[in-house]
Amino acid sequence: VDYWIWAVLISGIGSTLTGINFIVTIIKKRAPGMLFMRMPLFTWTAFCTAILMAFAFPAVTVVGVLLELDRAVGMHFFTNGDGGNMMMFANLLWIWGHPEVYILILPAFGIYSSVVTTFASKRLFGYTSLVWATCAIAILSFTVWLHHFFTMGSSANVNSFFGITTMIIAVPTGVKVFDWLFTMYRGRIRFSVPMMYTVAFIVTFVIGGVTGVLLALPPADYLMHNTTFLVAHFHNMLIPGALFGYFAALNLWFPKAMGFRLDEKWGKRSFWCWVIGFYLAFMPLYLLGFMGMPRRMEHYDVAAWQPWLIVAFVGAVLILFGLIFLVVQIAVSFKNRAALVDLTGDPWHGRSLEWLTASPPAPYNFAVLPEVRDRDAFHELKERGVAYKRPDHYEPIALPKNSAFGPVLGGVAFVLGFAAVWYVWWLVAVCAVIATITVIIRASNDNTEYVMSAAEVEAIETQHLANLAKAQPPADIEDIPLGEPGAPIPSTATT
């Protein structure tokens, strides 16, 4: 228990600070002309996720502190027999716990938005509604936590309120699904691995959402709360909702980070194992829940459950193969990286600004900051024929120096947590002092940047333009006409 308390405390503090960092970065560091309503949807979902982190993680940090005081000092905040309240622990934990679900899923929603608009070769349908739906989900996520314990004795009025808010939060999610579908409608869809994961997500996530609306009814939840139906629903939301998005992102942005694409053949094998395995592993759990099978069972002796559990086991094996094929995909891609190399920096005919840079990118973001005039900023630059226009001259760029501050502070926090778990309080005090001094030294250090000369910047940009000149379009987008560097690129979008 002490291990989990201190692990949650330390990671919770780090997550809160990370959320604040992202909020400030997105507000203060946008490109010229990038108004809030011109930001990519992924940036919007990251922004709302950061707000959730900044406001939700303090709750779990507080509950960790109170629980540690209960155990170490005997303050009994959560001990009913000594004046505490066990339900306060459940409330504080889940006030963090349900926003945490959206901390996992909202970034994936942004990924799906990026994938859909890229691989449908269309402007994102309903951009404004997607932004407001994201904000609504972030706000409503703080109003639904009690649905995790409808069965723990709250009044009918309280359960009704949280049941209604749980149903309401499905509305902005449904708006997102329809916007993605309408973006794909009449688009030139390319079924590469990221798009396949996105389509699988839409179908599977809708099923999970419908079962969630069912569980939002307190009477239904009373029947199914402690059954495998709830287990199936939980996995039906997080695996397609979050994990499929992360897999799509891996395939989408891997060439940007590494300079070569992931192998499509092994990626599709992994995809099919994941999708088929998921349905075989978790759909039977819905039926088993209706049949009364409790969750968290050590063993069972009901013969009627056996066939469905065998099907679920087969699905779990397929998911294992999906993981294995993912590892093989990465290994094969590294082996064949010369054939999969991305010379353009834009292997998918992307629409947002990251695809303007080289793959892998230079130490800086842009040699010349682009002026954002449209939501699809890079696509608009290509339409005007100025995406790869060489400037008259380059200027030096200030870049942050490498720093040991993060690893040192992380190492000190690790030792502090280890010492606290084993009640070595003198070591805890020493680590706290070292961490404080480290933060003060870092905050007092003004020499945190170095300047890359204009000549170095020009050399990097010249190499990028040379690579563009000799690049061939990737095999799966051969039908999309790509102009020479600096020339207009014909539109394939329905705007």
Phi and psi in degrees as a GROMACS rama.xvg file:
@    title "Ramachandran Plot"
@    xaxis  label "Phi"
@    yaxis  label "Psi"
@TYPE xy
-62.0904  -37.1626  ASP-2
-58.3591  -49.4643  TYR-3
-66.3647  -36.8277  TRP-4
-58.5408  -50.6354  ILE-5
-74.4523  -30.8718  TRP-6
-63.5748  -43.7661  ALA-7
-68.6863  -39.5618  VAL-8
-60.8059  -51.7552  LEU-9
-67.3661  -46.3293  ILE-10
-67.9641  -31.7863  SER-11
-65.4634  -41.3497  GLY-12
-63.0623  -45.2313  ILE-13
-62.0669  -39.7264  GLY-14
-68.4588  -38.02  SER-15
-61.5755  -46.6593  THR-16
-64.6424  -37.006  LEU-17
-62.8357  -43.5036  THR-18
-59.3251  -44.7257  GLY-19
-61.6921  -42.1482  ILE-20
-59.5973  -44.9943  ASN-21
-66.2164  -40.4248  PHE-22
-58.6343  -50.1467  ILE-23
-65.2856  -41.2569  VAL-24
-61.3309  -45.6369  THR-25
-68.0118  -36.1226  ILE-26
-71.7677  -41.7899  ILE-27
-97.1003  -20.1447  LYS-28
-113.974  26.3652  LYS-29
-75.2589  153.514  ARG-30
-67.051  158.185  ALA-31
-56.2801  129.928  PRO-32
86.5818  -8.04574  GLY-33
-84.0122  86.897  MET-34
-69.0945  166.087  LEU-35
-57.0476  -38.4452  PHE-36
-85.7556  14.0959  MET-37
-115.365  1.33366  ARG-38
-71.8078  145.071  MET-39
-58.71  150.865  PRO-40
-60.0729  -33.2428  LEU-41
-62.7611  -37.5856  PHE-42
-66.8517  -38.9593  THR-43
-62.5499  -44.8459  TRP-44
-67.8341  -35.3014  THR-45
-64.7097  -38.7345  ALA-46
-63.3413  -48.2838  PHE-47
-66.9179  -35.849  CYS-48
-62.3244  -42.1787  THR-49
-62.8762  -38.3547  ALA-50
-63.4352  -43.3177  ILE-51
-59.3052  -43.7637  LEU-52
-61.9744  -42.0276  MET-53
-66.9736  -29.8733  ALA-54
-102.427  -24.1615  PHE-55
-89.3087  -40.8208  ALA-56
-66.1658  -30.0371  PHE-57
-57.4459  -31.1676  PRO-58
-64.7256  -46.0037  ALA-59
-71.8166  -27.7811  VAL-60
-66.9279  -43.2637  THR-61
-63.6913  -44.2256  VAL-62
-65.49  -32.4027  VAL-63
-66.4928  -41.6662  GLY-64
-62.7088  -46.7946  VAL-65
-62.9118  -40.2612  LEU-66
-67.2715  -39.0678  LEU-67
-65.5413  -38.6008  GLU-68
-65.1405  -36.419  LEU-69
-57.5107  -47.1779  ASP-70
-77.9301  -41.0797  ARG-71
-87.301  -33.584  ALA-72
-117.256  -11.0059  VAL-73
75.8139  39.1728  GLY-74
-82.5422  -19.1597  MET-75
59.8469  43.733  HIS-76
-63.8549  -33.6219  PHE-77
-116.078  15.8411  PHE-78
-102.462  108.55  THR-79
-58.5745  -39.1684  ASN-80
-68.7869  -16.7886  GLY-81
-118.197  28.516  ASP-82
93.2333  -2.02316  GLY-83
-87.4284  -170.702  GLY-84
-143.05  108.589  ASN-85
-60.7239  -34.5191  MET-86
-67.5593  -24.9163  MET-87
-64.1381  -35.7625  MET-88
-62.463  -46.7117  PHE-89
-62.1155  -41.9468  ALA-90
-65.9101  -46.9798  ASN-91
-64.1768  -39.5478  LEU-92
-64.0333  -45.3328  LEU-93
-82.5079  -17.2994  TRP-94
-60.84  -32.3743  ILE-95
-83.7637  -38.772  TRP-96
-64.2473  -38.5449  GLY-97
-79.2707  -41.511  HIS-98
-55.1686  -30.5864  PRO-99
-60.9589  -34.9132  GLU-100
-58.7759  -41.6159  VAL-101
-79.6559  -23.1617  TYR-102
-62.0648  -33.0688  ILE-103
-78.0271  -38.8128  LEU-104
-90.9579  -36.0398  ILE-105
-58.1083  -43.2779  LEU-106
-58.5188  -37.0963  PRO-107
-65.2921  -36.1465  ALA-108
-59.7404  -40.3442  PHE-109
-64.5987  -37.7098  GLY-110
-62.5094  -46.6241  ILE-111
-60.659  -37.8572  TYR-112
-62.5239  -42.0409  SER-113
-64.9481  -41.3552  SER-114
-66.4995  -45.8342  VAL-115
-61.9661  -47.2404  VAL-116
-68.5531  -30.7708  THR-117
-73.5723  -48.4797  THR-118
-89.4746  -7.54422  PHE-119
-95.3937  -5.55625  ALA-120
52.9947  44.1138  SER-121
-140.292  156.661  LYS-122
-65.3521  142.686  ARG-123
-64.5623  124.354  LEU-124
-73.9953  137.228  PHE-125
65.7567  40.4182  GLY-126
-53.2302  -48.7791  TYR-127
-61.971  -42.6784  THR-128
-66.2434  -33.5168  SER-129
-65.6713  -39.6085  LEU-130
-63.1829  -49.7677  VAL-131
-67.1773  -33.9562  TRP-132
-63.7814  -40.0815  ALA-133
-62.3142  -45.1446  THR-134
-64.448  -40.3679  CYS-135
-63.4592  -42.3902  ALA-136
-61.0813  -42.9489  ILE-137
-61.1058  -42.2304  ALA-138
-71.0975  -48.2573  ILE-139
-66.6344  -22.0168  LEU-140
-62.986  -19.1516  SER-141
-88.7756  3.11771  PHE-142
-117.244  11.5616  THR-143
-125.732  5.57573  VAL-144
-62.639  -27.8009  TRP-145
-72.4169  -12.7261  LEU-146
-66.0424  -11.0443  HIS-147
-75.6746  -14.6231  HIS-148
-144.948  53.8968  PHE-149
-55.9447  -31.7965  PHE-150
-85.6103  5.54043  THR-151
-102.06  22.1135  MET-152
102.085  7.82462  GLY-153
-69.7043  160.368  SER-154
-70.5952  165.478  SER-155
-62.0848  -38.1508  ALA-156
-64.5389  -43.2866  ASN-157
-63.7411  -46.7313  VAL-158
-61.6054  -38.1006  ASN-159
-64.6456  -42.8888  SER-160
-59.033  -49.0378  PHE-161
-72.9589  -27.4977  PHE-162
-65.3351  -41.1941  GLY-163
-66.261  -45.6749  ILE-164
-63.8186  -32.4032  THR-165
-66.5836  -37.938  THR-166
-68.5515  -38.5366  MET-167
-63.5515  -37.2146  ILE-168
-66.0641  -17.1479  ILE-169
-72.1967  -20.8822  ALA-170
-66.5325  -54.5013  VAL-171
-62.8461  -29.1905  PRO-172
-66.2727  -40.6713  THR-173
-63.5126  -36.5027  GLY-174
-58.5388  -43.9615  VAL-175
-60.2131  -45.8204  LYS-176
-59.3259  -45.1833  VAL-177
-66.1346  -37.548  PHE-178
-62.8815  -41.2993  ASP-179
-64.5624  -41.3978  TRP-180
-63.7085  -42.7839  LEU-181
-70.2496  -27.9434  PHE-182
-64.8026  -40.4847  THR-183
-72.0439  -27.0658  MET-184
-59.3703  122.778  TYR-185
63.8723  19.2162  ARG-186
-88.0497  166.033  GLY-187
-91.1754  81.0161  ARG-188
-76.6525  131.61  ILE-189
-111.672  117.759  ARG-190
-87.0863  66.4503  PHE-191
-81.7455  174.004  SER-192
-56.6827  -46.0994  VAL-193
-58.2666  -39.3393  PRO-194
-70.0068  -35.3002  MET-195
-63.5509  -43.0541  MET-196
-63.2253  -35.6527  TYR-197
-67.5584  -44.394  THR-198
-63.7755  -43.2407  VAL-199
-61.6431  -38.6263  ALA-200
-61.0162  -47.8309  PHE-201
-58.7636  -47.9101  ILE-202
-64.5733  -48.5719  VAL-203
-72.6352  -38.4734  THR-204
-66.8404  -34.751  PHE-205
-62.669  -40.5118  VAL-206
-60.5164  -47.0627  ILE-207
-62.8682  -36.4914  GLY-208
-65.8532  -39.3293  GLY-209
-63.2893  -42.3522  VAL-210
-67.3973  -29.317  THR-211
-67.7793  -39.983  GLY-212
-63.1675  -36.4435  VAL-213
-62.6111  -45.0443  LEU-214
-70.3913  -16.3383  LEU-215
-69.6306  -15.3671  ALA-216
-80.8273  113.155  LEU-217
-53.3774  -41.3498  PRO-218
-61.5565  -40.7637  PRO-219
-66.7307  -39.1067  ALA-220
-63.452  -36.2051  ASP-221
-57.8929  -36.5019  TYR-222
-75.8001  -36.9172  LEU-223
-112.914  -0.0333999  MET-224
-58.7717  -40.9624  HIS-225
-101.883  28.3664  ASN-226
-116.441  172.755  THR-227
-69.7757  -10.4444  THR-228
-59.1968  -42.7119  PHE-229
-67.6672  -37.5333  LEU-230
-60.7882  -43.8107  VAL-231
-63.553  -43.3187  ALA-232
-61.2261  -46.4677  HIS-233
-57.9732  -48.1531  PHE-234
-70.8055  -29.3219  HIS-235
-67.9027  -21.5637  ASN-236
-90.4779  -47.9551  MET-237
-79.3182  -36.6036  LEU-238
-69.6395  -56.8128  ILE-239
-71.8762  -35.1269  PRO-240
-66.7056  -41.8837  GLY-241
-110.1  -54.9876  ALA-242
-64.6381  -43.1139  LEU-243
-60.5108  -36.0175  PHE-244
-64.667  -39.8856  GLY-245
-66.3564  -38.4204  TYR-246
-65.4382  -41.0508  PHE-247
-61.4572  -42.3173  ALA-248
-64.6391  -39.0384  ALA-249
-58.4013  -46.7556  LEU-250
-72.2019  -31.8095  ASN-251
-73.0009  -48.7743  LEU-252
-101.823  -2.88181  TRP-253
-56.4885  -46.7293  PHE-254
-63.1843  -29.5639  PRO-255
-67.5384  -38.0947  LYS-256
-80.2306  -37.2936  ALA-257
-108.577  -17.8543  MET-258
92.1722  0.763581  GLY-259
-148.358  153.078  PHE-260
-83.0228  159.154  ARG-261
-79.8836  149.564  LEU-262
-64.3143  122.464  ASP-263
-69.1361  -38.2769  GLU-264
-61.2278  -50.5742  LYS-265
-70.4183  -30.0699  TRP-266
-63.7638  -41.2525  GLY-267
-70.8879  -34.3669  LYS-268
-62.7408  -44.4543  ARG-269
-61.7489  -42.1453  SER-270
-58.6509  -50.487  PHE-271
-65.4441  -36.4105  TRP-272
-64.0469  -41.4986  CYS-273
-64.4297  -47.052  TRP-274
-70.2361  -50.7329  VAL-275
-64.06  -43.0213  ILE-276
-61.2858  -38.5875  GLY-277
-61.7919  -48.7063  PHE-278
-63.3002  -40.1973  TYR-279
-69.9187  -33.5479  LEU-280
-78.311  -36.3685  ALA-281
-112.708  -25.409  PHE-282
-63.061  -37.9628  MET-283
-60.8004  -25.6455  PRO-284
-68.3051  -28.2598  LEU-285
-62.3654  -47.0325  TYR-286
-63.8003  -42.6905  LEU-287
-63.4734  -33.9031  LEU-288
-64.0699  -43.2579  GLY-289
-63.9888  -28.1857  PHE-290
-81.9593  -2.31685  MET-291
94.056  13.6531  GLY-292
-74.6771  118.919  MET-293
-71.7046  154.347  PRO-294
-82.3626  169.565  ARG-295
59.1087  42.0302  ARG-296
-92.9789  139.081  MET-297
-82.4544  -35.2538  GLU-298
-154.366  168.876  HIS-299
-144.719  157.212  TYR-300
-137.043  25.1727  ASP-301
-98.2582  112.88  VAL-302
-62.5206  -31.0995  ALA-303
-66.4703  -21.4883  ALA-304
-79.8404  -22.507  TRP-305
-56.6414  -49.201  GLN-306
-59.2892  -41.686  PRO-307
-68.9653  -34.3379  TRP-308
-69.7669  -32.0951  LEU-309
-65.9214  -42.9554  ILE-310
-59.3804  -43.7443  VAL-311
-62.6508  -36.7213  ALA-312
-65.3503  -41.3303  PHE-313
-60.4036  -41.2859  VAL-314
-62.3239  -40.2861  GLY-315
-62.843  -37.4343  ALA-316
-64.7662  -42.0079  VAL-317
-62.7737  -39.2426  LEU-318
-62.517  -39.3602  ILE-319
-59.3823  -43.1659  LEU-320
-64.1423  -34.5567  PHE-321
-60.4026  -41.2415  GLY-322
-65.623  -43.2831  LEU-323
-61.7482  -44.7236  ILE-324
-65.1714  -30.8847  PHE-325
-64.2534  -43.5591  LEU-326
-63.7266  -42.6394  VAL-327
-62.1347  -40.9402  VAL-328
-56.5703  -46.5661  GLN-329
-65.5393  -42.7666  ILE-330
-64.242  -45.646  ALA-331
-63.363  -37.6773  VAL-332
-64.9064  -41.0346  SER-333
-64.3871  -39.3187  PHE-334
-65.1316  -40.282  LYS-335
-103.217  27.5074  ASN-336
-62.4141  -26.2801  ARG-337
-64.5901  -38.4144  ALA-338
-77.4499  -23.2304  ALA-339
-100.831  9.55799  LEU-340
-61.0043  144.834  VAL-341
-111.822  105.968  ASP-342
-88.2744  -19.7855  LEU-343
-85.0972  -28.5881  THR-344
82.2799  -4.15431  GLY-345
-136.139  65.0113  ASP-346
-70.8041  -20.1797  PRO-347
-108.303  7.98845  TRP-348
57.4042  57.5887  HIS-349
-74.4004  172.905  GLY-350
-122.026  -12.2431  ARG-351
-106.573  167.201  SER-352
-67.5853  -23.0886  LEU-353
-62.3999  -25.1004  GLU-354
-78.7964  -5.55626  TRP-355
-75.6109  -23.7827  LEU-356
-85.4322  167.542  THR-357
-71.818  163.582  ALA-358
-121.033  119.729  SER-359
-68.3675  157.903  PRO-360
-70.9968  159.196  PRO-361
-69.7099  170.092  ALA-362
-59.0519  -27.2651  PRO-363
-97.5383  168.614  TYR-364
-78.7435  -58.9921  ASN-365
-137.24  138.775  PHE-366
-65.2706  -37.5072  ALA-367
-130.781  124.13  VAL-368
-61.17  126.182  LEU-369
-73.9262  148.171  PRO-370
-91.929  117.747  GLU-371
-85.5349  122.404  VAL-372
-117.709  -5.81789  ARG-373
-151.88  159.777  ASP-374
-64.3073  -38.8022  ARG-375
-93.0356  74.5924  ASP-376
-62.3256  -46.0803  ALA-377
-68.4191  -40.595  PHE-378
-60.558  -39.6291  HIS-379
-65.9138  -38.3562  GLU-380
-64.1697  -39.8134  LEU-381
-66.5747  -38.1152  LYS-382
-61.7697  -36.8013  GLU-383
-85.2214  -5.9239  ARG-384
75.8208  23.2313  GLY-385
-121.482  12.1799  VAL-386
-60.7044  -40.4308  ALA-387
-114.397  27.2624  TYR-388
-70.7661  127.218  LYS-389
-75.903  130.145  ARG-390
-71.7449  166.659  PRO-391
-63.7667  -35.7739  ASP-392
-156.373  158.203  HIS-393
-103.669  155.628  TYR-394
-119.722  154.96  GLU-395
-60.8212  151.446  PRO-396
-124.967  128.411  ILE-397
-81.122  128.794  ALA-398
-127.493  150.104  LEU-399
-71.3345  141.223  PRO-400
-75.1041  155.074  LYS-401
-64.4967  146.081  ASN-402
-138.424  142.337  SER-403
-89.4126  2.79064  ALA-404
-57.9917  -48.8811  PHE-405
-61.3161  -54.0379  GLY-406
-59.3959  -39.0982  PRO-407
-64.3761  -47.8202  VAL-408
-64.2414  -39.0784  LEU-409
-63.9208  -41.6639  GLY-410
-63.597  -41.4743  GLY-411
-64.3419  -41.3967  VAL-412
-63.9222  -36.7988  ALA-413
-62.4982  -47.5063  PHE-414
-64.755  -39.4702  VAL-415
-60.46  -45.9879  LEU-416
-63.2499  -42.7056  GLY-417
-59.9096  -44.5194  PHE-418
-65.14  -38.4391  ALA-419
-67.834  -36.7459  ALA-420
-60.8263  -36.557  VAL-421
-100.978  14.8644  TRP-422
58.8004  35.8281  TYR-423
-93.3608  79.8543  VAL-424
-69.3516  -30.1865  TRP-425
-64.58  -36.6089  TRP-426
-71.4518  -34.7791  LEU-427
-59.4452  -45.0439  VAL-428
-63.3227  -42.3733  ALA-429
-62.1333  -45.5254  VAL-430
-64.177  -38.6305  CYS-431
-62.9104  -40.5004  ALA-432
-65.5278  -44.8329  VAL-433
-61.7527  -43.2312  ILE-434
-62.0138  -42.2278  ALA-435
-63.2671  -45.151  THR-436
-63.0357  -40.9293  ILE-437
-60.3222  -44.4979  THR-438
-64.0246  -41.9897  VAL-439
-63.6251  -43.8124  ILE-440
-61.243  -45.0597  ILE-441
-63.7548  -43.9544  ARG-442
-66.4084  -25.9773  ALA-443
-89.6459  -6.15414  SER-444
-89.8937  113.911  ASN-445
-91.1043  -11.2107  ASP-446
-92.524  69.1115  ASN-447
-112.831  4.91453  THR-448
-129.608  157.195  GLU-449
-132.01  164.026  TYR-450
-111.957  123.73  VAL-451
-86.1378  127.86  MET-452
-68.3395  158.851  SER-453
-61.8189  -33.8291  ALA-454
-65.0911  -41.1355  ALA-455
-65.0934  -42.7025  GLU-456
-60.862  -44.4708  VAL-457
-63.3641  -39.1154  GLU-458
-63.6932  -42.5631  ALA-459
-64.871  -44.9135  ILE-460
-67.3934  -36.4917  GLU-461
-63.2583  -41.0958  THR-462
-64.3896  -40.9599  GLN-463
-62.1294  -44.2344  HIS-464
-66.1541  -34.4335  LEU-465
-66.4503  -40.46  ALA-466
-63.2484  -40.4541  ASN-467
-60.7507  -39.4513  LEU-468
-65.2991  -31.2256  ALA-469
-103.399  2.19744  LYS-470
-74.7947  149.494  ALA-471
-109.933  143.982  GLN-472
-60.8857  142.234  PRO-473
-57.9817  153.627  PRO-474
-60.4642  -34.6865  ALA-475
-84.8056  -0.157902  ASP-476
-130.932  32.5309  ILE-477
-64.1704  -25.3727  GLU-478
-79.1378  -5.30813  ASP-479
-95.5636  118.317  ILE-480
-70.8945  124.103  PRO-481
-111.37  127.818  LEU-482
-79.3963  171.707  GLY-483
-69.3252  156.864  GLU-484
-53.3748  129.154  PRO-485
89.1546  -11.0701  GLY-486
-96.1708  157.327  ALA-487
-62.9733  145.306  PRO-488
-107.605  119.385  ILE-489
-57.6206  143.73  PRO-490
-77.2455  140.249  SER-491
-117.601  13.4448  THR-492
-99.7635  150.61  ALA-493
-97.9919  108.516  THR-494
